Amino acid sequence: PGFAVTATGLSYDTIEVTWQPLDPELADITSGYSVEWYFQAIPVSTYMTSIGVFLHHIPDLDPYTNYTIRVSPVTKDGLEIVTGSAKARTLAPGMWETTYFFSS
């Protein structure tokens, strides 16, 4: 099974991604979370967070563009446990209000 990830367009170049905490028995073996983002199924970049972090801002994106964000908890051995994903669109230039797109 997957796990809940939500992505939100915050501005013309930034998306915020949040995800659910792991069950305590899985948290003991996890070293952090892999956050990857894609444009038209092409990987753009990956960021590794620390354990206990459930939010990441992805800056410097293209304006008014759809992205897919994939989050996976990673074990201390480097294995992905489960994966969740969401889609979001950056806002048009000049727009700053928080807007939700394609949350899952």
Residue frames as a rotation matrix with the C-alpha (Angstrom) as fourth column:
PRO 1
0.565 0.825 0.000 0.00
0.825 -0.565 0.000 0.00
0.000 0.000 -1.000 0.00
GLY 2
-0.109 -0.561 0.820 1.02
0.497 -0.746 -0.444 3.59
0.861 0.359 0.360 -0.61
PHE 3
-0.205 0.076 -0.976 1.10
0.941 -0.258 -0.218 6.38
-0.269 -0.963 -0.018 1.88
ALA 4
0.676 0.731 0.092 -0.56
0.727 -0.643 -0.240 9.80
-0.117 0.229 -0.966 1.96
VAL 5
-0.599 -0.791 -0.126 1.28
0.711 -0.597 0.372 12.68
-0.369 0.133 0.920 0.26
THR 6
0.644 0.765 -0.030 -0.16
0.681 -0.590 -0.434 16.15
-0.350 0.259 -0.900 -0.43
ALA 7
-0.560 -0.798 0.221 1.37
0.811 -0.474 0.342 18.77
-0.168 0.371 0.913 -2.73
THR 8
0.573 0.722 -0.387 0.38
0.667 -0.686 -0.291 22.44
-0.475 -0.091 -0.875 -2.84
GLY 9
-0.025 -0.519 0.855 1.41
0.800 -0.523 -0.294 25.23
0.599 0.677 0.428 -5.22
LEU 10
0.144 0.019 -0.989 2.58
0.861 -0.495 0.116 28.09
-0.488 -0.868 -0.088 -2.98
SER 11
0.203 -0.152 -0.967 3.86
-0.267 -0.959 0.094 30.56
-0.942 0.239 -0.235 -5.57
TYR 12
0.771 0.104 -0.629 4.97
-0.628 -0.046 -0.777 30.81
-0.110 0.994 0.030 -9.19
ASP 13
0.130 -0.806 -0.577 8.10
-0.643 0.374 -0.668 28.75
0.755 0.458 -0.470 -8.44
THR 14
-0.800 -0.453 0.394 7.51
-0.577 0.397 -0.714 26.81
0.167 -0.798 -0.579 -5.19
ILE 15
0.234 0.815 -0.531 5.52
-0.328 0.580 0.746 23.70
0.915 0.000 0.402 -4.25
GLU 16
-0.354 -0.249 0.901 5.05
-0.935 0.118 -0.334 22.49
-0.023 -0.961 -0.275 -0.68
VAL 17
0.011 0.318 -0.948 4.84
-0.284 0.910 0.302 18.74
0.959 0.266 0.100 -0.11
THR 18
-0.251 -0.017 0.968 3.70
-0.965 0.078 -0.249 17.09
-0.072 -0.997 -0.036 3.13
TRP 19
-0.182 0.178 -0.967 3.30
-0.305 0.925 0.227 13.45
0.935 0.336 -0.114 4.08
GLN 20
0.792 0.584 0.177 1.98
-0.388 0.257 0.885 11.27
0.472 -0.770 0.430 6.88
PRO 21
-0.107 -0.800 0.590 4.27
-0.988 0.151 0.027 10.06
-0.111 -0.581 -0.807 9.68
LEU 22
-0.351 -0.106 -0.930 5.15
-0.401 0.915 0.048 6.38
0.846 0.390 -0.364 9.54
ASP 23
0.825 0.515 -0.233 3.80
-0.087 0.523 0.848 3.79
0.558 -0.680 0.476 11.92
PRO 24
0.614 -0.605 0.507 6.10
-0.770 -0.319 0.552 3.62
-0.172 -0.730 -0.662 14.97
GLU 25
0.562 -0.424 0.710 7.38
0.119 0.891 0.438 0.14
-0.819 -0.162 0.551 14.12
LEU 26
0.625 -0.344 0.701 8.57
0.765 0.094 -0.637 1.36
0.153 0.934 0.322 10.69
ALA 27
0.878 -0.272 0.395 9.97
-0.261 -0.962 -0.081 4.64
0.402 -0.032 -0.915 12.04
ASP 28
0.700 -0.622 0.350 12.57
-0.275 0.218 0.936 2.69
-0.659 -0.752 -0.018 14.04
ILE 29
0.161 -0.654 0.739 14.20
0.667 0.624 0.407 1.37
-0.727 0.428 0.537 10.86
THR 30
0.699 0.225 0.679 13.89
0.690 -0.459 -0.559 4.56
0.186 0.859 -0.476 8.77
SER 31
-0.308 -0.885 -0.349 16.75
0.893 -0.395 0.214 7.00
-0.327 -0.246 0.912 8.17
GLY 32
-0.633 0.143 -0.760 14.68
-0.179 -0.983 -0.035 9.65
-0.753 0.114 0.648 6.35
TYR 33
0.425 0.841 0.335 12.48
0.340 0.194 -0.920 10.32
-0.839 0.505 -0.203 3.33
SER 34
-0.755 -0.546 0.362 13.34
0.516 -0.154 0.843 10.56
-0.405 0.823 0.398 -0.33
VAL 35
0.327 0.810 -0.487 11.46
0.158 -0.555 -0.817 13.44
-0.932 0.190 -0.310 -2.02
GLU 36
-0.713 -0.520 0.470 11.60
0.512 0.071 0.856 13.31
-0.479 0.851 0.215 -5.84
TRP 37
0.198 0.814 -0.546 9.89
-0.117 -0.533 -0.838 15.57
-0.973 0.230 -0.010 -8.32
TYR 38
-0.516 -0.211 0.830 9.12
0.679 0.491 0.546 14.96
-0.523 0.845 -0.110 -11.96
PHE 39
-0.136 0.476 -0.869 8.08
-0.589 -0.744 -0.315 17.07
-0.797 0.469 0.382 -14.96
GLN 40
0.489 0.447 -0.749 6.26
-0.871 0.307 -0.385 15.03
0.058 0.841 0.539 -17.65
ALA 41
0.999 -0.005 0.040 7.57
-0.005 0.974 0.226 11.76
-0.040 -0.226 0.973 -16.11
ILE 42
0.305 -0.950 0.066 11.17
0.297 0.029 -0.954 13.02
0.905 0.310 0.291 -16.32
PRO 43
0.478 -0.166 -0.862 12.98
0.876 0.028 0.481 13.13
-0.055 -0.986 0.159 -12.95
VAL 44
0.700 -0.223 0.679 14.02
0.005 -0.948 -0.317 16.70
0.714 0.225 -0.662 -12.10
SER 45
-0.329 -0.820 0.468 15.67
-0.574 -0.220 -0.788 16.28
0.749 -0.529 -0.399 -8.73
THR 46
0.395 0.363 -0.844 15.74
0.463 0.715 0.524 14.33
0.793 -0.598 0.115 -5.46
TYR 47
-0.155 -0.397 0.905 16.08
-0.672 -0.629 -0.391 15.57
0.725 -0.668 -0.169 -1.89
MET 48
-0.142 0.054 -0.988 16.65
0.526 0.850 -0.029 13.46
0.839 -0.524 -0.149 1.23
THR 49
0.294 0.308 0.905 15.04
-0.575 -0.700 0.424 14.67
0.764 -0.645 -0.029 4.49
SER 50
-0.825 -0.518 0.226 15.77
-0.456 0.374 -0.808 13.64
0.334 -0.770 -0.544 8.05
ILE 51
-0.434 0.676 -0.596 13.57
0.674 0.682 0.283 11.30
0.598 -0.279 -0.751 10.04
GLY 52
-0.276 0.419 -0.865 10.87
0.818 -0.371 -0.441 13.29
-0.505 -0.829 -0.240 11.86
VAL 53
-0.725 0.054 -0.687 10.49
-0.319 -0.910 0.265 15.80
-0.611 0.412 0.677 9.00
PHE 54
-0.296 0.729 0.617 7.11
0.718 0.596 -0.360 15.63
-0.631 0.337 -0.699 7.22
LEU 55
0.834 0.510 -0.210 7.23
0.275 -0.714 -0.643 18.80
-0.479 0.479 -0.736 5.06
HIS 56
-0.331 -0.936 0.121 9.49
0.659 -0.137 0.740 20.05
-0.676 0.324 0.662 2.28
HIS 57
0.624 0.414 -0.663 9.40
-0.173 -0.754 -0.634 23.15
-0.762 0.510 -0.399 0.05
ILE 58
0.020 -0.562 0.827 10.58
0.874 0.411 0.258 22.60
-0.485 0.718 0.500 -3.52
PRO 59
0.382 0.097 -0.919 11.82
-0.049 -0.991 -0.125 25.98
-0.923 0.093 -0.374 -4.86
ASP 60
-0.391 -0.669 -0.632 13.13
-0.561 -0.372 0.740 27.23
-0.730 0.644 -0.230 -8.22
LEU 61
-0.307 0.396 0.866 10.51
0.626 0.769 -0.130 25.45
-0.717 0.502 -0.483 -10.34
ASP 62
-0.926 0.042 0.375 9.10
0.308 -0.490 0.815 26.68
0.218 0.871 0.441 -13.65
PRO 63
-0.718 0.691 -0.091 6.01
-0.485 -0.589 -0.647 28.93
-0.500 -0.420 0.757 -13.37
TYR 64
0.171 0.961 -0.216 2.53
-0.877 0.049 -0.478 27.54
-0.449 0.272 0.851 -14.12
THR 65
-0.300 -0.409 -0.862 3.85
-0.733 0.677 -0.066 24.00
0.610 0.612 -0.503 -14.60
ASN 66
0.799 0.589 0.119 2.52
-0.552 0.642 0.532 20.62
0.237 -0.492 0.838 -13.45
TYR 67
-0.410 -0.911 -0.047 4.83
-0.771 0.374 -0.516 18.46
0.488 -0.175 -0.855 -11.35
THR 68
0.707 0.468 -0.530 4.52
-0.080 0.798 0.598 15.01
0.703 -0.380 0.601 -9.81
ILE 69
-0.117 -0.707 0.697 6.09
-0.911 -0.203 -0.359 14.62
0.395 -0.677 -0.621 -6.38
ARG 70
0.523 0.177 -0.834 7.01
-0.001 0.978 0.208 11.17
0.852 -0.108 0.512 -5.01
VAL 71
0.052 -0.463 0.885 7.87
-0.957 -0.277 -0.090 10.57
0.287 -0.842 -0.458 -1.34
SER 72
0.552 0.049 -0.833 9.34
0.013 0.998 0.068 7.34
0.834 -0.048 0.550 0.03
PRO 73
0.742 -0.386 0.549 10.59
-0.614 -0.060 0.787 6.50
-0.271 -0.921 -0.281 3.52
VAL 74
0.382 -0.717 -0.583 14.10
-0.411 0.434 -0.802 5.06
0.828 0.545 -0.129 3.21
THR 75
0.967 -0.057 -0.250 15.50
0.234 0.589 0.774 2.43
0.103 -0.806 0.582 5.57
LYS 76
0.578 -0.816 -0.022 18.95
-0.501 -0.376 0.780 2.66
-0.644 -0.440 -0.626 7.12
ASP 77
-0.126 -0.589 0.799 20.00
0.380 0.715 0.587 0.11
-0.916 0.378 0.134 4.45
GLY 78
-0.775 -0.207 -0.598 18.83
-0.345 -0.654 0.673 2.43
-0.530 0.727 0.436 1.64
LEU 79
-0.806 0.543 0.236 15.63
0.573 0.617 0.539 0.53
0.147 0.570 -0.809 0.74
GLU 80
-0.697 0.669 0.256 12.32
-0.613 -0.742 0.271 2.28
0.371 0.032 0.928 0.06
ILE 81
-0.870 0.405 0.282 9.50
0.038 0.625 -0.779 0.98
-0.492 -0.667 -0.559 2.31
VAL 82
0.124 0.925 0.360 6.39
0.847 0.090 -0.523 2.45
-0.516 0.370 -0.772 0.67
THR 83
-0.902 -0.383 0.202 5.76
0.429 -0.736 0.523 5.23
-0.052 0.558 0.828 -1.84
GLY 84
0.211 0.945 -0.251 3.18
0.726 -0.323 -0.607 7.97
-0.655 -0.055 -0.754 -2.05
SER 85
-0.787 -0.489 0.376 2.76
0.614 -0.562 0.554 10.62
-0.059 0.667 0.743 -4.72
ALA 86
0.281 0.831 -0.480 0.80
0.571 -0.547 -0.613 13.76
-0.772 -0.101 -0.628 -5.50
LYS 87
-0.233 -0.282 0.931 0.56
0.927 -0.355 0.124 16.28
0.295 0.891 0.344 -8.33
ALA 88
0.314 0.304 -0.899 0.70
0.559 -0.825 -0.083 20.04
-0.767 -0.477 -0.429 -8.05
ARG 89
0.337 -0.170 0.926 1.02
0.826 -0.419 -0.378 23.05
0.452 0.892 -0.001 -10.32
THR 90
-0.642 -0.524 -0.559 3.12
0.682 -0.723 -0.105 26.11
-0.350 -0.449 0.822 -9.65
LEU 91
0.362 0.836 -0.412 1.11
0.552 -0.548 -0.628 29.32
-0.751 0.000 -0.660 -9.91
ALA 92
0.551 -0.127 0.825 1.21
0.727 -0.412 -0.549 31.85
0.409 0.902 -0.134 -12.72
PRO 93
-0.581 -0.814 0.011 3.79
0.721 -0.521 -0.457 34.64
0.378 -0.258 0.889 -12.28
GLY 94
-0.679 0.280 0.678 2.51
-0.351 -0.936 0.036 37.30
0.645 -0.214 0.734 -9.86
MET 95
0.493 0.866 -0.084 0.25
-0.371 0.297 0.880 34.87
0.787 -0.403 0.467 -7.95
TRP 96
-0.597 -0.767 0.234 1.16
-0.494 0.123 -0.860 34.09
0.631 -0.630 -0.453 -4.33
GLU 97
0.077 0.676 0.733 -1.95
-0.995 0.099 0.013 32.76
-0.064 -0.730 0.680 -2.60
THR 98
-0.784 -0.323 0.531 -2.01
-0.379 0.925 0.003 29.12
-0.492 -0.198 -0.848 -1.54
THR 99
0.194 0.811 -0.552 -3.95
-0.981 0.141 -0.136 27.02
-0.033 0.567 0.823 -4.03
TYR 100
-0.217 -0.212 0.953 -4.50
-0.364 0.923 0.123 23.26
-0.906 -0.320 -0.277 -3.93
PHE 101
0.186 0.236 -0.954 -4.21
-0.978 0.141 -0.156 21.15
0.098 0.961 0.257 -7.06
PHE 102
0.326 -0.035 -0.945 -4.56
-0.451 0.873 -0.188 17.39
0.831 0.487 0.268 -7.53
SER 103
-0.332 -0.472 0.817 -3.99
-0.941 0.111 -0.318 16.46
0.059 -0.875 -0.481 -3.88
SER 104
0.417 0.449 -0.790 -4.04
-0.381 0.876 0.297 12.76
0.825 0.177 0.536 -3.12
